[in-house]
Amino acid sequence: MPLGIHGDAGQMHGGEKVMVLSWGGLCRKGSTLDTRLLFACIKDSLMVHEGRKTLFAAFKVLAWSFGSLAAGVHPAEDHEGVPFSAGYFPERLALANTPLVQPEGATTKLVGA
């Protein structure tokens, strides 16, 4: 499934610009609100300024997530390549390499009122 990523730094929070990152399937029909999923909101002061690499870290996590989605199984390691273990996210270790979606179906999006 083709996926798209959108970033918009036009939002404001507490007088500071905020980068809003969202993603969604490119083959979906509907309004932006109905087809994009919020991924992260990052204050401008935490972006790549002065050696901070928050935006790059966010994209690394997103790429890791998309890799797991493409593989169809829960990951066996975190986005830095550290394997899950009994002492490091044991709940994720229990799910490692199991299917992300059960054959019964999947919920792709929930929208509240």
Secondary structure as the mmCIF struct_conf table of DSSP 4:
data_model
#
loop_
_struct_conf.conf_type_id
_struct_conf.id
_struct_conf.beg_label_comp_id
_struct_conf.beg_label_asym_id
_struct_conf.beg_label_seq_id
_struct_conf.end_label_comp_id
_struct_conf.end_label_asym_id
_struct_conf.end_label_seq_id
STRN STRN1 LEU A 3 HIS A 13
TURN_TY1_P TURN_TY1_P1 GLY A 14 GLY A 15
STRN STRN2 GLU A 16 GLY A 25
TURN_TY1_P TURN_TY1_P2 LEU A 26 CYS A 27
BEND BEND1 GLY A 30 GLY A 30
HELX_RH_AL_P HELX_RH_AL_P1 THR A 32 THR A 35
STRN STRN3 LEU A 37 LYS A 43
HELX_RH_3T_P HELX_RH_3T_P1 ASP A 44 LEU A 46
BEND BEND2 MET A 47 VAL A 48
HELX_RH_3T_P HELX_RH_3T_P2 HIS A 49 GLY A 51
HELX_RH_AL_P HELX_RH_AL_P2 THR A 54 ALA A 71
TURN_TY1_P TURN_TY1_P3 GLY A 72 GLY A 72
STRN STRN4 VAL A 73 VAL A 73
BEND BEND3 ALA A 76 ALA A 76
STRN STRN5 GLU A 77 GLU A 77
TURN_TY1_P TURN_TY1_P4 HIS A 79 GLU A 80
BEND BEND4 GLY A 81 GLY A 81
HELX_LH_PP_P HELX_LH_PP_P1 VAL A 82 VAL A 82
STRN STRN6 PRO A 83 PRO A 83
HELX_LH_PP_P HELX_LH_PP_P2 PHE A 84 PHE A 84
STRN STRN7 SER A 85 SER A 85
TURN_TY1_P TURN_TY1_P5 ALA A 86 GLY A 87
STRN STRN8 TYR A 88 TYR A 88
HELX_RH_AL_P HELX_RH_AL_P3 PRO A 90 LEU A 95
TURN_TY1_P TURN_TY1_P6 ALA A 96 ASN A 97
BEND BEND5 THR A 98 THR A 98
STRN STRN9 PRO A 99 PRO A 99
BEND BEND6 LEU A 100 VAL A 101
TURN_TY1_P TURN_TY1_P7 PRO A 103 GLU A 104
#
